[in-house]
Amino acid sequence: MSRRGRSAAAAPADHRRPPVVAADGLVVVHRDDQGRTARFDFTTLPGAAPFRHSLARLFAARCAPSGTWRSVKTSQAAWWAVRPFTQFLGAHEGAPQDVGDLTAAFWNAWRLSLAPRAFDYTKHSTVAGLLQQDPRLPYAVREAMARRFVWSTPGEHAYRPEEFRAIRSAARRTFRPALLRIRENSQCLEEWRAGAVSPGTAQWLLGEALDVLARTGDVPQQPLKNGGMRALFRYRAALGGTGSLHTWRRLYLSRKEAAALGVLIATEFGFNATTICELAVPTVVPDSGPAVGLIYRLSLEKRRRSGRGRFESRNIADMGADSAGRLLREALEATAPARTALGPRAEAGRLLVWHETTPHDARGYPGGVRVGPFGFGTDERAAKDWARSVGLPGSPMRRLRKTVNVLYRREPGQNSQDTHDRVYVLPEPQVQQAAIPVIADGAMDAWQSARRTVLQARITQQPHGEQQSATCGCVDYTNSPFGTPGQSCTASFLMCTACPNARVTPAHHARLAHLHQALGSLRGVVEPAVWDADWAEAHARLSDLRQRLGDAVWSAALAEVTAADRARIDQLLNGDFDL
C-alpha cells in the first residue's frame, strides 16, 4: 500500500528477479538497496574448479536478497579477502579440491601465511565465515577456525584539540565559499525567472545560462572537434569564463566540496563515512519554524545491526551560527539545486549530491551511484582527495568519528555502550591522561572516607594524664586536626573517635558502647539523609572500635553503663555541649 492508502501497482506478469548467479555458477552479481551493482567472476580465480564453484555458491548466498550483505561495498571487501585464499590454494600441490576435502593442517598453513595485522585478520574471518556456511566443512577445520587470530591494533588515536580545530577550519574554508557561490547564483536565477532582469543585458544572459544549468546540469554548450564540450560563445562573457568555477559550479558542489561538507558533518555528529554517504534529506519537524527555531529530523540506518536497533532518528535544532542544525540548513541549501535538477528520482532523497568534474571521477568511483553528471554521498577516497588538497596527510573520517564520540559527545554514536567503552574510550591516550587526576581524586576521596569511618583514637590500657571529654580522653586539645593550631579544639565530641589525639581506656568502654547503641536507635527514627549527614560516620567509627575490642568486652561494657554515662550521652545527642 502507498502512504495514501492506494494499492501499489503489480509487477508485469513476465517480471522475474534478476539472478544472483550466472548459469555457469561462477559469476555472481550483487545488487544492493542503493541501486549499485557489482560483478564477481570466479573463473578468474586460481584453484580447483569444484572449490571455486562452492565459493561462488556461498558468496552468492550472502549477496542474495535474503543474505546478510546489504551493500556492494561489503561484497567488494569480501571479494578482496577471498582472492588471496584461492591464490594460496592454487600455489600448493595437493591442495583440497572442494570444501569437504579441506583439512585443519591446510587451514593452519593458510593462517600462518597471514601477517598479524588488521587487514589479514579480515581475510581470515571473511573466508572462515563463508566456508562455515557449508555443511560439508569438517569439524576439525571448524575448531581450527575458532582459534583466536592474534593481531596488532593499528594504533589509531583521536585528534588533539588543535588538530581537530584545524581540520574543521579547513573544511569550512572549502565549503563556505561554495555555499555563498551557490546562494548568490540561485538568487540571480530567481530574479531572472521572476522577470526582474532587463532582456539583452549581461545579467539577463547569465540568468538564461543558469536556467539551462538548473534544468540540465550544465550551461548551454557546443561540441568541439576533439570530442569535448564548451560553453556557447554568447554566454562566455556573462559567465566570466569556461572553467568549472564559471559554469556548472555556480549551482552545484564539486566532489571535494561535498567531501568537505561530509567532514563537517563528521565533526558535528561523529558519524562514520558510510552513514554520511547514505544520509537522507532531513525533514523539518512539524510546529517548528522561525518563531521557535527550525528543528530537523535526521533519519539514520546502521546496516550491520538487525531488528529495532538498525534504524533511528535524531532531532537537531538550529540554535545559531555554530549549531549542528545550522550546518544541516546550509547543507540543504547548497545541495537543493542538484536535487531540483534530478526531479522525482529516488536518488534525490540523498543529502549529499555533487557534480562530476570530469569523466575520470565516474571511473574512479565504480561503486558509487551516478545519475547523469551527478554523484551522491562521500566516502574515504573522496575525503582523502580533499584532505590532500588542503595539506592533510590522508582521510580524517575514521579519526574524526573517534574524536567526536570519545572526547566531545562522550557517548556512543551508533554503537552499543560496551563497544563504545571497550573499542573507543579505554584505548584512547587522551582519555587515559585525563583520567589520571580523576582517579587520583577518587582514590583520595576513598581514603578520606575510610579514615572518617575508621577509628583514629588510640586504644590504651592505662590513662596517662589525659584531659577527659564527653566521650574519651585527649592528650593535646590545643593542636586538634579539626581546628586552628594553638587554639582550643571546638569540634564536636562525636569527632573524638576520629582524632589521633584521643585515647580510649577501659574506663571509656561503657560510655562509648552506650553511645553506639543510642546512635543505632536513632537510625530508625530520623530521615535517612539526616542520619547519613549527622550520625553515620560516628556510628561507623564506634562499630570499628567494637570489632577491635571484641564482642565479649563490648557486652561487658554495656552491662556496666551507669546513670551518669546515660546522662552524659543524652546531653551529647541533644546538643547541650555544642558551642
Beta strands, then each sheet from edge to edge (+ up, - down):
strand 1: 27-31
strand 2: 37-41
strand 3: 221-223
strand 4: 229-231
strand 5: 283-284
strand 6: 295-301
strand 7: 311-317
strand 8: 353-355
strand 9: 370-371
strand 10: 374-376
strand 11: 458-459
strand 12: 467-468
strand 13: 473-474
strand 14: 502-504
sheet 1: 1+ 2-
sheet 2: 3+ 4-
sheet 3: 5+ 6- 7+
sheet 4: 8+ 10- 9+
sheet 5: 11+ 14+ 13- 12+
end
